[in-house]
Amino acid sequence: MKQIFTLLILGVSMTLGAQNLLTNGSFEDWTDGKPDGWFGDKTTFAASRVLESSDAQEGAKSLNLINEGSSHQRFTSQPINLEANTSYTLTYYVKGEGEVRNAFFNGNADSSGSGYSTYSPYTNATGEWTEVTYVLETEEDVTGVEIIFSVRNTSAEGILIDNAVLTVGGEIEVTEVANLGELRNSPVGSQIYQLTGEVLLTYKIDNRNQKYIQDETGAILIDDAAGRLSADYEVGDILTGITGTLTTFGELLQFVPSESAPAAVSSGNDVNYEIITLSEYLADPVTFESRYIAIADLNISDSDDGDGTFQNGKNYSMTDGTDTVQGRTQFYNIGIIGETIPTVPANVIGFGGRFNETIQFFLADVTTEALGVADLNTSEVVMTTVWTDNAHFVTKGQTSVEIYNLNGQMVQRANGFDKFNVNVSSLAKGVYIVKVTVDGKVSTHKVVKK
């Protein structure tokens, strides 16, 4: 569901809303081969790839940017000062062959994204002038803002931009998502999402105010460098109404809050890790990304420059004798830092993670003691994960099975005891999340219906 929130600008702001806050947004004025009011510090285009064009949407001139590569280059305005916590609308025209998107640098390198906002989706230019609209919302520190045009995949002739106008006000579109599964399957970019379902806070760290949340359909890392969420949230809280954008860091999906969220729905709830095997994790790491999990009986090797103890920010090879994964001390100054690396198989507890193409396991704890008996050991649930007409289950006790699609909707429910089948022939082909409850103990699994 989408909601439109219109920001009403009154009094003086109504006058400002009619004014272009950008200098030379028409690109009519050039000095020494550069457009006046542009080439901010965050520009990465070489001057030779920024040209003056006589093909204008209006007036006599336009901006010509050439970047034939697939990696984006930034072209930015000179710094301008904007009002804090205010909405602005950038409109401009584009023509040619290539892709362009927008963002802004807010002048505060300590904020979310090291000062860079989330980028909008790319717009593909065509042979006709096309209007593009980008709505941005500032943070508290907005001195020295640079408006960004990010360009890639142009032809040799480049892409043309003309008549860029930045005004106060605009419409912010918020898309409601019911659960984390739906959120994780949404486009990454400047689109704002509001999570309407309830999620469990499983872990928090001081660095960038990061928090891990999960529900039955998925999990995600909240990266809150700007400190918008309540500092009072604690592990075990049930949260809802979190609003923000999706981004990635090292291909790890993250949720960046855009505003404060309501108080916790409840507190002191149990936070239990799910015990899985290493082969299960490596077979489908996206399902377990940012989820609180544990893997038993892994041999852990020291890092290349290690001293026999766990150190901050290091990688450790972990294997069960068949499969291997990279463990990482992603969370600084936690209890295991400085402890001796076990020389016998150990149990690891933490979160599914990655850095680019490398699948990782973010370590929260390492122990040689038995994993928590309150959690459902996956050895107590044996089930098929590729289904045709029937799903087969072997458990230990009274069992309920709930099947959810990736939108978080329960599509089928069944009960059984010890060893039983569930007819799933009516389900459409696709991927599903299965919640298995055995005598009150819960585990979740990802399956494919053929």
C-alpha positions in Angstrom: 0.0 0.0 0.0 1.3 3.4 -0.9 0.6 6.6 1.0 1.4 10.2 -0.1 2.4 12.7 2.5 2.3 16.3 1.1 4.5 18.7 3.0 2.7 22.1 3.2 5.0 25.0 3.1 3.4 28.2 4.6 4.3 31.9 4.8 7.8 32.7 3.6 8.4 29.1 2.5 5.7 29.5 -0.2 7.7 32.3 -1.7 10.9 30.2 -1.5 9.1 27.3 -3.1 8.9 29.3 -6.4 12.7 30.1 -6.4 15.4 27.8 -7.8 17.9 27.2 -5.1 20.5 26.0 -7.6 22.9 28.5 -9.3 22.9 28.2 -13.1 20.5 25.3 -13.2 19.8 26.2 -16.8 23.5 25.6 -17.6 23.6 28.8 -19.7 26.6 30.3 -18.0 30.1 28.8 -18.4 33.6 30.0 -17.3 36.8 28.4 -18.6 34.9 25.4 -20.0 32.9 24.7 -16.7 29.3 25.5 -15.9 29.1 28.2 -13.2 27.7 27.0 -9.8 28.7 23.3 -10.4 31.8 21.0 -10.1 31.4 20.6 -6.4 34.0 18.7 -4.3 32.2 15.4 -4.7 32.3 15.5 -8.5 34.3 12.6 -9.9 33.9 13.5 -13.6 37.0 14.6 -15.4 36.6 18.1 -16.8 37.2 16.7 -20.3 34.1 14.6 -19.9 31.9 17.6 -19.0 30.9 19.6 -22.1 28.7 22.5 -23.2 26.0 21.5 -25.7 23.8 23.7 -27.9 21.0 21.1 -27.8 18.9 22.6 -25.1 15.5 21.8 -23.6 15.0 25.5 -23.2 17.4 28.4 -23.7 20.7 28.1 -25.7 22.8 25.6 -23.8 22.6 22.3 -21.8 25.1 20.1 -19.9 26.7 17.2 -21.6 28.2 14.3 -19.4 30.1 11.5 -21.0 30.7 8.2 -19.1 30.7 5.1 -21.2 31.7 2.9 -18.3 29.3 0.8 -16.2 30.5 2.3 -12.9 28.8 5.6 -12.1 30.5 9.0 -12.0 29.2 11.9 -9.9 28.6 15.4 -11.1 27.6 17.8 -8.3 26.6 21.3 -7.6 28.7 23.8 -5.6 27.7 23.5 -1.8 24.4 25.1 -0.8 22.8 25.5 2.6 19.4 24.0 3.1 16.9 23.9 6.0 17.1 21.0 8.4 14.5 18.2 8.3 12.8 19.7 5.2 11.6 18.3 1.9 12.9 19.5 -1.4 12.0 18.7 -5.0 14.6 18.6 -7.8 13.2 18.5 -11.3 15.3 18.5 -14.5 15.3 17.3 -18.1 17.4 14.5 -19.6 18.1 13.4 -23.2 20.5 11.1 -25.0 21.7 7.6 -24.3 22.7 6.6 -20.8 21.5 6.3 -17.2 21.1 9.0 -14.5 20.1 8.9 -10.9 20.2 11.4 -8.0 21.3 11.7 -4.4 22.9 14.4 -2.3 25.9 14.9 0.0 24.7 16.6 3.2 28.1 17.9 4.4 28.1 15.6 7.4 30.6 12.8 6.9 29.5 11.2 10.2 25.9 10.7 9.1 24.3 7.7 7.4 26.2 6.8 4.3 29.2 8.9 5.3 27.3 11.9 4.2 25.8 10.5 1.1 22.0 9.9 0.9 20.5 6.8 -0.7 20.4 7.0 -4.5 17.2 7.2 -6.5 16.6 4.5 -9.1 18.3 5.1 -12.5 16.3 6.8 -15.3 17.1 5.7 -18.9 17.5 8.7 -21.2 15.9 8.6 -24.6 16.2 10.6 -27.8 13.5 13.0 -26.5 13.7 15.4 -23.6 12.2 13.7 -20.5 11.4 15.4 -17.2 12.8 13.7 -14.0 11.6 14.4 -10.5 13.6 13.6 -7.3 12.3 14.4 -3.8 14.9 14.6 -1.0 14.6 15.2 2.7 17.4 16.8 4.7 18.8 15.8 8.1 19.9 18.0 11.0 23.3 18.9 9.5 22.7 20.4 6.1 25.5 23.0 5.7 27.4 22.5 2.4 24.9 20.3 0.5 25.9 19.1 -3.0 23.2 17.9 -5.3 24.4 14.8 -7.2 23.8 13.6 -10.7 25.1 10.0 -11.0 25.7 8.9 -14.6 26.8 5.7 -16.3 26.5 3.7 -19.6 26.3 6.7 -21.9 27.0 6.6 -25.6 30.2 8.3 -26.9 28.1 11.4 -27.4 27.0 11.3 -23.7 23.9 12.3 -21.9 22.3 15.8 -21.8 20.9 17.5 -18.7 19.1 20.8 -18.7 16.9 23.1 -16.5 17.6 21.7 -13.1 15.4 23.3 -10.5 15.5 22.8 -6.8 12.6 24.1 -4.7 11.2 23.8 -1.2 8.5 21.2 -0.6 7.4 18.1 -2.3 5.5 14.8 -2.0 7.1 12.0 -0.1 5.7 8.6 -1.2 5.8 5.9 1.6 5.2 2.3 0.6 3.9 0.1 3.4 5.3 -3.4 3.8 3.8 -6.0 6.0 6.9 -7.9 7.0 10.6 -8.3 6.5 10.2 -10.9 3.7 8.2 -8.3 1.7 10.8 -5.6 2.6 13.7 -7.7 1.5 12.1 -8.3 -1.8 11.5 -4.6 -2.5 13.7 -2.4 -4.7 16.8 -0.8 -3.2 17.0 3.0 -3.7 15.4 6.2 -2.4 11.9 4.8 -2.1 10.7 5.1 1.6 9.2 2.0 3.2 7.2 1.7 6.4 7.2 -1.7 8.2 3.7 -2.2 9.5 4.2 -5.7 11.0 5.9 -6.5 14.2 9.6 -7.6 14.4 11.9 -8.8 17.2 15.1 -6.9 18.0 17.7 -9.6 18.4 21.0 -7.7 18.7 22.3 -4.2 18.9 25.8 -2.6 18.8 27.0 0.9 19.4 28.7 1.3 16.0 26.4 3.3 13.8 23.5 2.4 16.2 23.1 -0.8 14.3 20.4 -3.2 15.2 19.3 -6.6 13.9 15.6 -7.4 13.6 13.7 -10.4 12.4 10.3 -12.0 12.0 9.1 -15.3 10.6 9.7 -14.2 7.0 13.2 -12.7 7.2 15.7 -10.6 8.9 17.6 -7.4 8.2 20.3 -5.1 9.6 19.2 -1.6 10.6 22.0 0.9 9.9 21.1 4.0 12.0 24.3 6.2 11.8 22.1 9.3 12.1 20.6 8.0 15.3 17.0 8.4 14.3 15.6 5.4 16.2 15.0 5.4 19.9 18.2 4.8 21.9 15.9 3.1 24.4 15.3 0.0 22.3 16.7 -3.1 23.8 17.2 -6.7 22.7 13.9 -8.5 23.2 11.8 -5.6 22.2 9.0 -6.0 19.7 9.0 -3.1 17.2 6.7 -1.8 14.5 6.3 1.3 12.3 10.0 1.6 11.4 10.3 3.9 8.3 13.3 4.2 6.0 15.1 3.2 2.8 16.9 0.1 1.6 20.6 0.2 0.8 23.5 -2.3 0.5 27.0 -2.3 1.9 29.2 -5.0 0.5 26.0 -6.5 -1.0 24.6 -6.9 2.5 21.1 -5.6 2.5 20.5 -2.8 5.1 17.5 -0.7 6.3 18.3 3.0 6.9 15.7 4.8 9.1 14.4 8.1 7.8 12.6 9.1 10.9 11.9 8.1 14.5 9.7 5.1 15.2 7.0 4.4 17.9 7.9 3.0 21.3 8.4 -0.7 21.6 5.2 -2.7 21.4 6.5 -5.0 24.2 9.8 -5.7 25.9 11.6 -8.7 27.5 10.6 -11.2 24.8 12.7 -14.3 24.4 15.5 -14.1 21.8 16.5 -17.6 20.6 18.9 -18.5 17.9 18.0 -21.1 15.3 20.4 -24.0 15.1 21.3 -25.0 11.6 24.0 -26.9 9.8 26.8 -25.3 7.9 25.6 -27.0 4.7 22.1 -25.5 5.2 23.6 -22.1 5.6 25.8 -22.2 2.6 23.1 -23.7 0.4 20.9 -20.6 0.9 22.7 -17.8 2.7 20.2 -15.2 1.7 17.5 -16.9 3.8 19.7 -16.6 6.9 21.2 -13.2 6.1 21.0 -11.1 9.4 19.1 -13.9 11.1 20.2 -15.0 14.6 21.6 -18.5 14.1 24.0 -21.0 15.6 26.1 -23.8 14.0 27.6 -26.6 16.0 31.0 -28.4 15.9 33.1 -26.2 13.8 36.9 -26.2 13.8 38.2 -22.6 13.8 41.5 -21.5 12.4 43.4 -18.4 13.5 43.5 -15.4 11.2 46.6 -14.9 9.0 48.2 -12.4 11.3 46.6 -13.7 14.5 48.0 -14.3 18.0 45.8 -17.3 18.9 43.0 -15.1 20.3 39.9 -13.6 18.7 40.6 -10.0 17.6 38.4 -7.2 16.4 37.6 -7.1 12.7 39.4 -10.3 11.7 38.4 -13.3 9.4 38.6 -16.9 10.7 38.2 -20.0 8.5 35.6 -22.3 10.1 34.9 -25.8 8.9 32.9 -28.9 9.8 35.3 -31.1 7.8 33.2 -30.9 4.6 32.1 -27.3 4.2 34.0 -24.1 5.1 32.8 -20.6 5.9 34.5 -17.3 6.8 33.8 -16.3 10.3 34.2 -12.6 11.1 34.5 -10.6 14.3 32.3 -7.9 12.9 31.1 -6.8 16.3 33.9 -5.0 18.2 34.8 -5.5 21.8 32.3 -8.2 22.5 32.9 -11.0 25.0 35.0 -13.3 22.8 37.5 -10.6 21.9 40.8 -11.5 23.6 39.7 -15.1 24.3 41.7 -18.1 23.1 40.5 -19.7 19.9 39.3 -23.2 20.8 41.5 -26.0 19.6 38.5 -28.5 19.6 35.3 -28.2 17.6 33.2 -25.3 18.9 29.7 -24.0 18.5 29.4 -20.5 16.9 26.5 -18.1 17.5 25.8 -15.0 15.4 24.3 -13.7 12.2 24.4 -14.6 8.6 26.5 -12.1 6.7 28.5 -11.4 3.6 31.0 -9.0 2.1 30.5 -8.8 -1.7 30.8 -12.3 -3.0 32.2 -13.8 0.2 29.7 -15.5 2.5 30.5 -14.8 6.1 29.2 -15.6 9.6 29.3 -12.6 11.9 30.4 -14.0 15.3 28.6 -12.9 18.4 29.8 -15.8 20.6 31.8 -19.0 20.5 31.4 -21.8 23.0 32.3 -25.4 23.6 29.2 -25.8 25.8 26.0 -27.4 24.4 23.8 -25.0 22.5 20.7 -23.8 24.3 18.1 -26.5 25.0 15.3 -24.0 24.7 16.0 -23.8 20.9 14.8 -26.4 18.5 17.7 -28.4 17.2 17.3 -29.0 13.5 18.2 -32.6 14.0 14.8 -32.9 15.6 13.1 -31.8 12.4 13.9 -33.6 9.1 11.9 -32.3 6.1 12.1 -32.1 2.4 13.0 -28.6 1.1 12.2 -29.3 -2.6 8.5 -30.1 -3.0 6.4 -31.5 -5.8 3.0 -32.8 -4.6 3.9 -33.8 -1.0 6.1 -32.5 1.8 7.6 -35.0 4.1 8.3 -34.3 7.8 10.0 -36.3 10.6 9.8 -34.7 14.0 9.8 -35.6 17.7 6.3 -34.8 19.0 3.2 -32.9 18.2 3.9 -30.6 15.2 2.2 -27.7 13.5 3.3 -26.6 10.0 2.6 -23.1 8.6 3.5 -22.3 5.1 4.0 -18.6 4.0 4.7 -17.0 0.7 7.4 -14.3 0.4 4.8 -11.6 1.0 4.3 -13.1 4.5 0.8 -14.5 3.8 0.1 -17.9 5.3 -1.1 -20.1 2.4 -1.5 -23.4 4.1 -1.5 -25.0 7.6 -1.2 -28.6 8.8 -0.7 -30.6 11.9 1.1 -33.9 12.4 3.0 -36.1 14.9 6.5 -37.6 14.5 6.4 -38.8 10.9 3.8 -37.4 8.4 3.2 -35.9 4.9 1.5 -32.7 3.9 -0.2 -32.5 0.5 1.1 -29.3 -1.2 -0.1 -30.0 -4.7 -2.3 -26.9 -4.7 0.6 -24.5 -4.1 1.9 -22.5 -7.0 5.5 -23.0 -8.0 7.9 -20.8 -6.2 9.7 -20.2 -2.9 8.0 -20.4 0.5 8.9 -20.0 4.2 7.8 -22.9 6.4 7.4 -22.4 10.2 7.6 -25.7 12.1 6.5 -25.8 15.7 7.3 -28.9 17.8 6.0 -28.9 21.4 6.3 -25.1 21.4 9.8 -24.9 19.9 10.0 -23.1 16.6 12.2 -23.3 13.5 11.9 -21.8 10.1 12.9 -23.2 6.7 13.0 -22.1 3.1 11.6 -24.5 0.5 11.1 -24.5 -3.2 7.8 -25.8 -4.8 8.5 -27.3 -8.2 
